[in-house]
Amino acid sequence: MTIIIKNKETLLIDSFKFRCSVGKKGLSRSKKEGDLKTPKGIFDLGNIYYRQDRIEKPISKLKLIRIKKNMGWCDDPNSKEYNKLIKIKKNLKISYEKLFRRDNKYDLFILIKYNYDKIIKNKGSAIFLHLTKSYKSTKGCIAIKKKDFFILNKLINKKTKIKIG
């Protein structure tokens, strides 16, 4: 099973067609950190992360990780933790994406394994399939409505890939 991002606003999986949003500057084969582009290619999916205080624990074939207040995703190309899940500490001097947010974007998300196994500095980090309420363009992620996420979650497994572009 493959999730297909057909264009800037269409996600296909099985016989389902969902509206989605992508990076503000569209899709790109040459993604760079902070360029507001969604990377083109075929990628594996990682874990599902969820906010237990807002979302009931999803039933999934992917590994589930509960988001805690001190969790972040390093987007600092100068850090050895670049594009990795980190624990946020008081005097942390690196740039990161906070996972426990006030808005609902990261109440439920799946890691897209872009620039993940052999990490290249500045190639892009924290690429997720996350939630949206408005389909506003993202900083490089893919966003869908919560109800669509739950349908998609029932269809995917550890072998599912995502094809962007």
Order of alpha helices (4+ residues) and beta strands (2+ residues): beta-beta-beta-beta-beta-beta-beta-beta-beta-beta-beta-beta-beta-alpha-beta
